[in-house]
Amino acid sequence: MSEQISVYDQIEIEDFTFDPDLQVFSYPCPCGDRFQISLGDMEDGENIAVCPSCSLMVEVIFEKEDLGEYIDEVA
Ligand SMILES: [Zn+2]
């Protein structure tokens, strides 16, 4: 879909934990930290979640329509 990036895995958006306060999706990384991607970035079309502790990345599988329910949670 987008440019070729080497990702560790592909994860469905439903498998992420959404924090409505931080507006961030997160998913456990093998290093013990969590992959993170912000709702705003995903609205902009970003689909790569990055772990802040190691350099691993995962691709988030979602449709733009999927974001509606999370945006409602924030509003
Ligand atoms: Zn990590």
PDB file of the backbone (N, CA, C, O) and the ligand in Angstrom, with CONECT records:
HET     ZN  A 101       1
ATOM      1  N   MET A   1       0.829  -1.193   0.000  1.00  0.00           N
ATOM      2  CA  MET A   1       0.000   0.000   0.000  1.00  0.00           C
ATOM      3  C   MET A   1       0.871   1.253   0.000  1.00  0.00           C
ATOM      4  O   MET A   1       0.809   2.068  -0.920  1.00  0.00           O
ATOM      5  N   SER A   2       1.704   1.395   1.072  1.00  0.00           N
ATOM      6  CA  SER A   2       2.577   2.559   1.101  1.00  0.00           C
ATOM      7  C   SER A   2       3.987   2.127   0.701  1.00  0.00           C
ATOM      8  O   SER A   2       4.165   1.093   0.058  1.00  0.00           O
ATOM      9  N   GLU A   3       4.976   2.913   1.080  1.00  0.00           N
ATOM     10  CA  GLU A   3       6.348   2.592   0.735  1.00  0.00           C
ATOM     11  C   GLU A   3       6.815   1.319   1.453  1.00  0.00           C
ATOM     12  O   GLU A   3       6.229   0.934   2.464  1.00  0.00           O
ATOM     13  N   GLN A   4       7.830   0.686   0.956  1.00  0.00           N
ATOM     14  CA  GLN A   4       8.339  -0.540   1.543  1.00  0.00           C
ATOM     15  C   GLN A   4       9.116  -0.248   2.822  1.00  0.00           C
ATOM     16  O   GLN A   4      10.156   0.409   2.799  1.00  0.00           O
ATOM     17  N   ILE A   5       8.595  -0.746   3.928  1.00  0.00           N
ATOM     18  CA  ILE A   5       9.276  -0.594   5.205  1.00  0.00           C
ATOM     19  C   ILE A   5       9.394  -1.988   5.815  1.00  0.00           C
ATOM     20  O   ILE A   5       8.466  -2.791   5.724  1.00  0.00           O
ATOM     21  N   SER A   6      10.511  -2.264   6.421  1.00  0.00           N
ATOM     22  CA  SER A   6      10.689  -3.554   7.058  1.00  0.00           C
ATOM     23  C   SER A   6       9.997  -3.557   8.414  1.00  0.00           C
ATOM     24  O   SER A   6      10.456  -2.903   9.350  1.00  0.00           O
ATOM     25  N   VAL A   7       8.893  -4.289   8.521  1.00  0.00           N
ATOM     26  CA  VAL A   7       8.148  -4.325   9.766  1.00  0.00           C
ATOM     27  C   VAL A   7       8.256  -5.691  10.412  1.00  0.00           C
ATOM     28  O   VAL A   7       8.404  -6.712   9.740  1.00  0.00           O
ATOM     29  N   TYR A   8       8.178  -5.684  11.737  1.00  0.00           N
ATOM     30  CA  TYR A   8       8.293  -6.893  12.524  1.00  0.00           C
ATOM     31  C   TYR A   8       7.066  -7.771  12.350  1.00  0.00           C
ATOM     32  O   TYR A   8       7.175  -8.995  12.280  1.00  0.00           O
ATOM     33  N   ASP A   9       5.885  -7.135  12.280  1.00  0.00           N
ATOM     34  CA  ASP A   9       4.644  -7.901  12.190  1.00  0.00           C
ATOM     35  C   ASP A   9       3.536  -6.980  11.684  1.00  0.00           C
ATOM     36  O   ASP A   9       3.712  -5.766  11.575  1.00  0.00           O
ATOM     37  N   GLN A  10       2.402  -7.585  11.383  1.00  0.00           N
ATOM     38  CA  GLN A  10       1.216  -6.823  11.019  1.00  0.00           C
ATOM     39  C   GLN A  10       0.135  -7.141  12.040  1.00  0.00           C
ATOM     40  O   GLN A  10      -0.194  -8.306  12.265  1.00  0.00           O
ATOM     41  N   ILE A  11      -0.415  -6.106  12.654  1.00  0.00           N
ATOM     42  CA  ILE A  11      -1.343  -6.289  13.757  1.00  0.00           C
ATOM     43  C   ILE A  11      -2.659  -5.571  13.447  1.00  0.00           C
ATOM     44  O   ILE A  11      -2.661  -4.414  13.026  1.00  0.00           O
ATOM     45  N   GLU A  12      -3.767  -6.265  13.658  1.00  0.00           N
ATOM     46  CA  GLU A  12      -5.082  -5.644  13.465  1.00  0.00           C
ATOM     47  C   GLU A  12      -5.316  -4.564  14.526  1.00  0.00           C
ATOM     48  O   GLU A  12      -4.887  -4.706  15.671  1.00  0.00           O
ATOM     49  N   ILE A  13      -5.988  -3.505  14.139  1.00  0.00           N
ATOM     50  CA  ILE A  13      -6.247  -2.398  15.063  1.00  0.00           C
ATOM     51  C   ILE A  13      -7.020  -2.882  16.289  1.00  0.00           C
ATOM     52  O   ILE A  13      -6.845  -2.349  17.385  1.00  0.00           O
ATOM     53  N   GLU A  14      -7.869  -3.887  16.107  1.00  0.00           N
ATOM     54  CA  GLU A  14      -8.660  -4.407  17.234  1.00  0.00           C
ATOM     55  C   GLU A  14      -7.778  -5.005  18.321  1.00  0.00           C
ATOM     56  O   GLU A  14      -8.182  -5.087  19.480  1.00  0.00           O
ATOM     57  N   ASP A  15      -6.578  -5.421  17.946  1.00  0.00           N
ATOM     58  CA  ASP A  15      -5.683  -6.054  18.917  1.00  0.00           C
ATOM     59  C   ASP A  15      -4.867  -5.027  19.708  1.00  0.00           C
ATOM     60  O   ASP A  15      -4.203  -5.371  20.686  1.00  0.00           O
ATOM     61  N   PHE A  16      -4.925  -3.773  19.276  1.00  0.00           N
ATOM     62  CA  PHE A  16      -4.234  -2.715  20.010  1.00  0.00           C
ATOM     63  C   PHE A  16      -5.074  -2.261  21.203  1.00  0.00           C
ATOM     64  O   PHE A  16      -6.297  -2.394  21.196  1.00  0.00           O
ATOM     65  N   THR A  17      -4.413  -1.728  22.219  1.00  0.00           N
ATOM     66  CA  THR A  17      -5.090  -1.082  23.344  1.00  0.00           C
ATOM     67  C   THR A  17      -5.143   0.412  23.055  1.00  0.00           C
ATOM     68  O   THR A  17      -4.125   1.029  22.744  1.00  0.00           O
ATOM     69  N   PHE A  18      -6.343   0.991  23.160  1.00  0.00           N
ATOM     70  CA  PHE A  18      -6.479   2.423  22.897  1.00  0.00           C
ATOM     71  C   PHE A  18      -6.626   3.182  24.207  1.00  0.00           C
ATOM     72  O   PHE A  18      -7.470   2.849  25.040  1.00  0.00           O
ATOM     73  N   ASP A  19      -5.799   4.203  24.380  1.00  0.00           N
ATOM     74  CA  ASP A  19      -5.882   5.081  25.547  1.00  0.00           C
ATOM     75  C   ASP A  19      -6.534   6.395  25.108  1.00  0.00           C
ATOM     76  O   ASP A  19      -5.887   7.208  24.448  1.00  0.00           O
ATOM     77  N   PRO A  20      -7.814   6.617  25.466  1.00  0.00           N
ATOM     78  CA  PRO A  20      -8.507   7.822  25.003  1.00  0.00           C
ATOM     79  C   PRO A  20      -7.939   9.117  25.580  1.00  0.00           C
ATOM     80  O   PRO A  20      -8.141  10.185  25.002  1.00  0.00           O
ATOM     81  N   ASP A  21      -7.231   9.043  26.714  1.00  0.00           N
ATOM     82  CA  ASP A  21      -6.630  10.250  27.287  1.00  0.00           C
ATOM     83  C   ASP A  21      -5.410  10.684  26.483  1.00  0.00           C
ATOM     84  O   ASP A  21      -5.265  11.852  26.124  1.00  0.00           O
ATOM     85  N   LEU A  22      -4.533   9.715  26.209  1.00  0.00           N
ATOM     86  CA  LEU A  22      -3.328  10.024  25.429  1.00  0.00           C
ATOM     87  C   LEU A  22      -3.608   9.999  23.935  1.00  0.00           C
ATOM     88  O   LEU A  22      -2.811  10.502  23.142  1.00  0.00           O
ATOM     89  N   GLN A  23      -4.737   9.415  23.549  1.00  0.00           N
ATOM     90  CA  GLN A  23      -5.095   9.233  22.138  1.00  0.00           C
ATOM     91  C   GLN A  23      -4.020   8.441  21.399  1.00  0.00           C
ATOM     92  O   GLN A  23      -3.610   8.773  20.287  1.00  0.00           O
ATOM     93  N   VAL A  24      -3.584   7.371  22.078  1.00  0.00           N
ATOM     94  CA  VAL A  24      -2.520   6.534  21.530  1.00  0.00           C
ATOM     95  C   VAL A  24      -2.942   5.062  21.553  1.00  0.00           C
ATOM     96  O   VAL A  24      -3.526   4.578  22.523  1.00  0.00           O
ATOM     97  N   PHE A  25      -2.633   4.381  20.475  1.00  0.00           N
ATOM     98  CA  PHE A  25      -2.812   2.937  20.417  1.00  0.00           C
ATOM     99  C   PHE A  25      -1.487   2.289  20.806  1.00  0.00           C
ATOM    100  O   PHE A  25      -0.418   2.770  20.431  1.00  0.00           O
ATOM    101  N   SER A  26      -1.565   1.185  21.567  1.00  0.00           N
ATOM    102  CA  SER A  26      -0.326   0.501  21.923  1.00  0.00           C
ATOM    103  C   SER A  26      -0.523  -1.001  21.854  1.00  0.00           C
ATOM    104  O   SER A  26      -1.639  -1.511  21.945  1.00  0.00           O
ATOM    105  N   TYR A  27       0.596  -1.695  21.690  1.00  0.00           N
ATOM    106  CA  TYR A  27       0.586  -3.145  21.558  1.00  0.00           C
ATOM    107  C   TYR A  27       1.908  -3.666  22.101  1.00  0.00           C
ATOM    108  O   TYR A  27       2.956  -3.080  21.830  1.00  0.00           O
ATOM    109  N   PRO A  28       1.877  -4.771  22.873  1.00  0.00           N
ATOM    110  CA  PRO A  28       3.113  -5.249  23.509  1.00  0.00           C
ATOM    111  C   PRO A  28       4.221  -5.577  22.508  1.00  0.00           C
ATOM    112  O   PRO A  28       4.001  -6.260  21.508  1.00  0.00           O
ATOM    113  N   CYS A  29       5.410  -5.071  22.806  1.00  0.00           N
ATOM    114  CA  CYS A  29       6.596  -5.376  22.004  1.00  0.00           C
ATOM    115  C   CYS A  29       7.348  -6.508  22.687  1.00  0.00           C
ATOM    116  O   CYS A  29       7.305  -6.621  23.913  1.00  0.00           O
ATOM    117  N   PRO A  30       8.028  -7.340  21.927  1.00  0.00           N
ATOM    118  CA  PRO A  30       8.798  -8.438  22.537  1.00  0.00           C
ATOM    119  C   PRO A  30       9.857  -7.954  23.524  1.00  0.00           C
ATOM    120  O   PRO A  30      10.291  -8.728  24.378  1.00  0.00           O
ATOM    121  N   CYS A  31      10.282  -6.700  23.432  1.00  0.00           N
ATOM    122  CA  CYS A  31      11.325  -6.194  24.319  1.00  0.00           C
ATOM    123  C   CYS A  31      10.775  -5.863  25.701  1.00  0.00           C
ATOM    124  O   CYS A  31      11.545  -5.614  26.629  1.00  0.00           O
ATOM    125  N   GLY A  32       9.438  -5.858  25.850  1.00  0.00           N
ATOM    126  CA  GLY A  32       8.845  -5.543  27.135  1.00  0.00           C
ATOM    127  C   GLY A  32       8.184  -4.183  27.168  1.00  0.00           C
ATOM    128  O   GLY A  32       7.358  -3.912  28.038  1.00  0.00           O
ATOM    129  N   ASP A  33       8.540  -3.328  26.229  1.00  0.00           N
ATOM    130  CA  ASP A  33       7.869  -2.031  26.083  1.00  0.00           C
ATOM    131  C   ASP A  33       6.656  -2.234  25.170  1.00  0.00           C
ATOM    132  O   ASP A  33       6.215  -3.365  24.966  1.00  0.00           O
ATOM    133  N   ARG A  34       6.124  -1.159  24.630  1.00  0.00           N
ATOM    134  CA  ARG A  34       4.960  -1.283  23.766  1.00  0.00           C
ATOM    135  C   ARG A  34       5.131  -0.467  22.485  1.00  0.00           C
ATOM    136  O   ARG A  34       5.662   0.644  22.501  1.00  0.00           O
ATOM    137  N   PHE A  35       4.671  -1.042  21.384  1.00  0.00           N
ATOM    138  CA  PHE A  35       4.569  -0.280  20.138  1.00  0.00           C
ATOM    139  C   PHE A  35       3.516   0.801  20.337  1.00  0.00           C
ATOM    140  O   PHE A  35       2.505   0.578  21.003  1.00  0.00           O
ATOM    141  N   GLN A  36       3.756   1.973  19.756  1.00  0.00           N
ATOM    142  CA  GLN A  36       2.807   3.066  19.916  1.00  0.00           C
ATOM    143  C   GLN A  36       2.578   3.789  18.605  1.00  0.00           C
ATOM    144  O   GLN A  36       3.483   3.975  17.792  1.00  0.00           O
ATOM    145  N   ILE A  37       1.312   4.194  18.434  1.00  0.00           N
ATOM    146  CA  ILE A  37       0.978   5.054  17.300  1.00  0.00           C
ATOM    147  C   ILE A  37      -0.186   5.932  17.743  1.00  0.00           C
ATOM    148  O   ILE A  37      -1.096   5.456  18.421  1.00  0.00           O
ATOM    149  N   SER A  38      -0.166   7.196  17.368  1.00  0.00           N
ATOM    150  CA  SER A  38      -1.225   8.098  17.830  1.00  0.00           C
ATOM    151  C   SER A  38      -2.401   8.084  16.861  1.00  0.00           C
ATOM    152  O   SER A  38      -2.257   7.841  15.663  1.00  0.00           O
ATOM    153  N   LEU A  39      -3.565   8.354  17.433  1.00  0.00           N
ATOM    154  CA  LEU A  39      -4.782   8.413  16.621  1.00  0.00           C
ATOM    155  C   LEU A  39      -4.649   9.466  15.523  1.00  0.00           C
ATOM    156  O   LEU A  39      -5.076   9.253  14.389  1.00  0.00           O
ATOM    157  N   GLY A  40      -4.050  10.605  15.878  1.00  0.00           N
ATOM    158  CA  GLY A  40      -3.887  11.678  14.901  1.00  0.00           C
ATOM    159  C   GLY A  40      -3.035  11.252  13.717  1.00  0.00           C
ATOM    160  O   GLY A  40      -3.340  11.579  12.570  1.00  0.00           O
ATOM    161  N   ASP A  41      -1.952  10.509  14.005  1.00  0.00           N
ATOM    162  CA  ASP A  41      -1.093  10.028  12.925  1.00  0.00           C
ATOM    163  C   ASP A  41      -1.873   9.089  11.998  1.00  0.00           C
ATOM    164  O   ASP A  41      -1.707   9.114  10.779  1.00  0.00           O
ATOM    165  N   MET A  42      -2.724   8.263  12.609  1.00  0.00           N
ATOM    166  CA  MET A  42      -3.489   7.310  11.795  1.00  0.00           C
ATOM    167  C   MET A  42      -4.525   8.026  10.946  1.00  0.00           C
ATOM    168  O   MET A  42      -4.812   7.609   9.824  1.00  0.00           O
ATOM    169  N   GLU A  43      -5.093   9.117  11.488  1.00  0.00           N
ATOM    170  CA  GLU A  43      -6.021   9.914  10.684  1.00  0.00           C
ATOM    171  C   GLU A  43      -5.299  10.520   9.490  1.00  0.00           C
ATOM    172  O   GLU A  43      -5.895  10.748   8.437  1.00  0.00           O
ATOM    173  N   ASP A  44      -3.991  10.781   9.668  1.00  0.00           N
ATOM    174  CA  ASP A  44      -3.187  11.332   8.579  1.00  0.00           C
ATOM    175  C   ASP A  44      -2.707  10.253   7.610  1.00  0.00           C
ATOM    176  O   ASP A  44      -2.030  10.553   6.627  1.00  0.00           O
ATOM    177  N   GLY A  45      -3.062   8.990   7.889  1.00  0.00           N
ATOM    178  CA  GLY A  45      -2.709   7.914   6.987  1.00  0.00           C
ATOM    179  C   GLY A  45      -1.510   7.095   7.416  1.00  0.00           C
ATOM    180  O   GLY A  45      -1.107   6.164   6.718  1.00  0.00           O
ATOM    181  N   GLU A  46      -0.931   7.438   8.573  1.00  0.00           N
ATOM    182  CA  GLU A  46       0.210   6.671   9.083  1.00  0.00           C
ATOM    183  C   GLU A  46      -0.275   5.295   9.551  1.00  0.00           C
ATOM    184  O   GLU A  46      -1.360   5.181  10.121  1.00  0.00           O
ATOM    185  N   ASN A  47       0.528   4.251   9.313  1.00  0.00           N
ATOM    186  CA  ASN A  47       0.094   2.928   9.758  1.00  0.00           C
ATOM    187  C   ASN A  47       1.241   2.132  10.378  1.00  0.00           C
ATOM    188  O   ASN A  47       1.160   0.910  10.506  1.00  0.00           O
ATOM    189  N   ILE A  48       2.309   2.831  10.760  1.00  0.00           N
ATOM    190  CA  ILE A  48       3.452   2.159  11.367  1.00  0.00           C
ATOM    191  C   ILE A  48       3.549   2.551  12.843  1.00  0.00           C
ATOM    192  O   ILE A  48       3.718   3.725  13.174  1.00  0.00           O
ATOM    193  N   ALA A  49       3.440   1.554  13.721  1.00  0.00           N
ATOM    194  CA  ALA A  49       3.611   1.788  15.155  1.00  0.00           C
ATOM    195  C   ALA A  49       5.041   1.442  15.530  1.00  0.00           C
ATOM    196  O   ALA A  49       5.566   0.404  15.128  1.00  0.00           O
ATOM    197  N   VAL A  50       5.669   2.326  16.309  1.00  0.00           N
ATOM    198  CA  VAL A  50       7.078   2.167  16.650  1.00  0.00           C
ATOM    199  C   VAL A  50       7.221   1.942  18.147  1.00  0.00           C
ATOM    200  O   VAL A  50       6.515   2.559  18.945  1.00  0.00           O
ATOM    201  N   CYS A  51       8.147   1.048  18.531  1.00  0.00           N
ATOM    202  CA  CYS A  51       8.479   0.866  19.937  1.00  0.00           C
ATOM    203  C   CYS A  51       9.553   1.890  20.300  1.00  0.00           C
ATOM    204  O   CYS A  51      10.582   1.973  19.630  1.00  0.00           O
ATOM    205  N   PRO A  52       9.313   2.684  21.381  1.00  0.00           N
ATOM    206  CA  PRO A  52      10.286   3.713  21.750  1.00  0.00           C
ATOM    207  C   PRO A  52      11.576   3.150  22.357  1.00  0.00           C
ATOM    208  O   PRO A  52      12.586   3.851  22.408  1.00  0.00           O
ATOM    209  N   SER A  53      11.557   1.903  22.813  1.00  0.00           N
ATOM    210  CA  SER A  53      12.725   1.336  23.485  1.00  0.00           C
ATOM    211  C   SER A  53      13.668   0.604  22.542  1.00  0.00           C
ATOM    212  O   SER A  53      14.888   0.716  22.666  1.00  0.00           O
ATOM    213  N   CYS A  54      13.106  -0.144  21.600  1.00  0.00           N
ATOM    214  CA  CYS A  54      13.948  -0.777  20.582  1.00  0.00           C
ATOM    215  C   CYS A  54      13.501  -0.162  19.259  1.00  0.00           C
ATOM    216  O   CYS A  54      12.658   0.735  19.267  1.00  0.00           O
ATOM    217  N   SER A  55      14.018  -0.599  18.157  1.00  0.00           N
ATOM    218  CA  SER A  55      13.649   0.076  16.911  1.00  0.00           C
ATOM    219  C   SER A  55      12.619  -0.717  16.115  1.00  0.00           C
ATOM    220  O   SER A  55      12.391  -0.441  14.937  1.00  0.00           O
ATOM    221  N   LEU A  56      12.001  -1.701  16.759  1.00  0.00           N
ATOM    222  CA  LEU A  56      11.030  -2.519  16.024  1.00  0.00           C
ATOM    223  C   LEU A  56       9.803  -1.697  15.633  1.00  0.00           C
ATOM    224  O   LEU A  56       9.420  -0.745  16.313  1.00  0.00           O
ATOM    225  N   MET A  57       9.207  -2.095  14.524  1.00  0.00           N
ATOM    226  CA  MET A  57       7.999  -1.444  14.033  1.00  0.00           C
ATOM    227  C   MET A  57       6.988  -2.508  13.652  1.00  0.00           C
ATOM    228  O   MET A  57       7.359  -3.592  13.200  1.00  0.00           O
ATOM    229  N   VAL A  58       5.723  -2.204  13.831  1.00  0.00           N
ATOM    230  CA  VAL A  58       4.666  -3.069  13.315  1.00  0.00           C
ATOM    231  C   VAL A  58       3.741  -2.243  12.437  1.00  0.00           C
ATOM    232  O   VAL A  58       3.578  -1.036  12.621  1.00  0.00           O
ATOM    233  N   GLU A  59       3.144  -2.932  11.481  1.00  0.00           N
ATOM    234  CA  GLU A  59       2.169  -2.271  10.621  1.00  0.00           C
ATOM    235  C   GLU A  59       0.781  -2.493  11.208  1.00  0.00           C
ATOM    236  O   GLU A  59       0.408  -3.623  11.524  1.00  0.00           O
ATOM    237  N   VAL A  60       0.022  -1.420  11.353  1.00  0.00           N
ATOM    238  CA  VAL A  60      -1.341  -1.518  11.867  1.00  0.00           C
ATOM    239  C   VAL A  60      -2.292  -1.750  10.698  1.00  0.00           C
ATOM    240  O   VAL A  60      -2.311  -0.991   9.729  1.00  0.00           O
ATOM    241  N   ILE A  61      -3.081  -2.821  10.813  1.00  0.00           N
ATOM    242  CA  ILE A  61      -4.054  -3.114   9.762  1.00  0.00           C
ATOM    243  C   ILE A  61      -5.378  -2.457  10.134  1.00  0.00           C
ATOM    244  O   ILE A  61      -6.018  -2.860  11.105  1.00  0.00           O
ATOM    245  N   PHE A  62      -5.788  -1.460   9.379  1.00  0.00           N
ATOM    246  CA  PHE A  62      -7.060  -0.793   9.666  1.00  0.00           C
ATOM    247  C   PHE A  62      -7.564  -0.076   8.424  1.00  0.00           C
ATOM    248  O   PHE A  62      -6.814   0.211   7.491  1.00  0.00           O
ATOM    249  N   GLU A  63      -8.871   0.204   8.447  1.00  0.00           N
ATOM    250  CA  GLU A  63      -9.482   1.059   7.438  1.00  0.00           C
ATOM    251  C   GLU A  63      -9.767   2.395   8.103  1.00  0.00           C
ATOM    252  O   GLU A  63     -10.007   2.455   9.309  1.00  0.00           O
ATOM    253  N   LYS A  64      -9.740   3.449   7.331  1.00  0.00           N
ATOM    254  CA  LYS A  64      -9.991   4.773   7.896  1.00  0.00           C
ATOM    255  C   LYS A  64     -11.332   4.811   8.655  1.00  0.00           C
ATOM    256  O   LYS A  64     -11.467   5.521   9.651  1.00  0.00           O
ATOM    257  N   GLU A  65     -12.318   4.037   8.169  1.00  0.00           N
ATOM    258  CA  GLU A  65     -13.627   4.013   8.830  1.00  0.00           C
ATOM    259  C   GLU A  65     -13.522   3.448  10.244  1.00  0.00           C
ATOM    260  O   GLU A  65     -14.314   3.800  11.119  1.00  0.00           O
ATOM    261  N   ASP A  66     -12.531   2.561  10.466  1.00  0.00           N
ATOM    262  CA  ASP A  66     -12.358   1.948  11.789  1.00  0.00           C
ATOM    263  C   ASP A  66     -12.065   2.998  12.858  1.00  0.00           C
ATOM    264  O   ASP A  66     -12.339   2.780  14.038  1.00  0.00           O
ATOM    265  N   LEU A  67     -11.512   4.126  12.447  1.00  0.00           N
ATOM    266  CA  LEU A  67     -11.074   5.129  13.420  1.00  0.00           C
ATOM    267  C   LEU A  67     -12.258   5.862  14.049  1.00  0.00           C
ATOM    268  O   LEU A  67     -12.110   6.463  15.113  1.00  0.00           O
ATOM    269  N   GLY A  68     -13.432   5.825  13.409  1.00  0.00           N
ATOM    270  CA  GLY A  68     -14.586   6.565  13.886  1.00  0.00           C
ATOM    271  C   GLY A  68     -14.941   6.272  15.323  1.00  0.00           C
ATOM    272  O   GLY A  68     -15.194   7.190  16.103  1.00  0.00           O
ATOM    273  N   GLU A  69     -14.963   4.989  15.686  1.00  0.00           N
ATOM    274  CA  GLU A  69     -15.375   4.628  17.042  1.00  0.00           C
ATOM    275  C   GLU A  69     -14.379   5.133  18.080  1.00  0.00           C
ATOM    276  O   GLU A  69     -14.763   5.470  19.200  1.00  0.00           O
ATOM    277  N   TYR A  70     -13.088   5.188  17.704  1.00  0.00           N
ATOM    278  CA  TYR A  70     -12.070   5.673  18.640  1.00  0.00           C
ATOM    279  C   TYR A  70     -12.143   7.191  18.760  1.00  0.00           C
ATOM    280  O   TYR A  70     -11.945   7.747  19.840  1.00  0.00           O
ATOM    281  N   ILE A  71     -12.425   7.850  17.652  1.00  0.00           N
ATOM    282  CA  ILE A  71     -12.583   9.304  17.679  1.00  0.00           C
ATOM    283  C   ILE A  71     -13.774   9.662  18.565  1.00  0.00           C
ATOM    284  O   ILE A  71     -13.736  10.656  19.291  1.00  0.00           O
ATOM    285  N   ASP A  72     -14.829   8.854  18.504  1.00  0.00           N
ATOM    286  CA  ASP A  72     -16.008   9.074  19.356  1.00  0.00           C
ATOM    287  C   ASP A  72     -15.647   8.934  20.825  1.00  0.00           C
ATOM    288  O   ASP A  72     -16.177   9.655  21.670  1.00  0.00           O
ATOM    289  N   GLU A  73     -14.729   7.989  21.137  1.00  0.00           N
ATOM    290  CA  GLU A  73     -14.303   7.777  22.528  1.00  0.00           C
ATOM    291  C   GLU A  73     -13.600   9.014  23.067  1.00  0.00           C
ATOM    292  O   GLU A  73     -13.739   9.354  24.242  1.00  0.00           O
ATOM    293  N   VAL A  74     -12.843   9.685  22.203  1.00  0.00           N
ATOM    294  CA  VAL A  74     -12.072  10.847  22.623  1.00  0.00           C
ATOM    295  C   VAL A  74     -12.977  12.057  22.801  1.00  0.00           C
ATOM    296  O   VAL A  74     -12.808  12.845  23.731  1.00  0.00           O
ATOM    297  N   ALA A  75     -13.943  12.192  21.891  1.00  0.00           N
ATOM    298  CA  ALA A  75     -14.806  13.379  21.883  1.00  0.00           C
ATOM    299  C   ALA A  75     -15.716  13.456  23.114  1.00  0.00           C
ATOM    300  O   ALA A  75     -16.497  14.398  23.246  1.00  0.00           O
TER     301      ALA A  75
HETATM  302 ZN    ZN A 101      10.536  -2.852  21.766  1.00  0.00          ZN2+
END
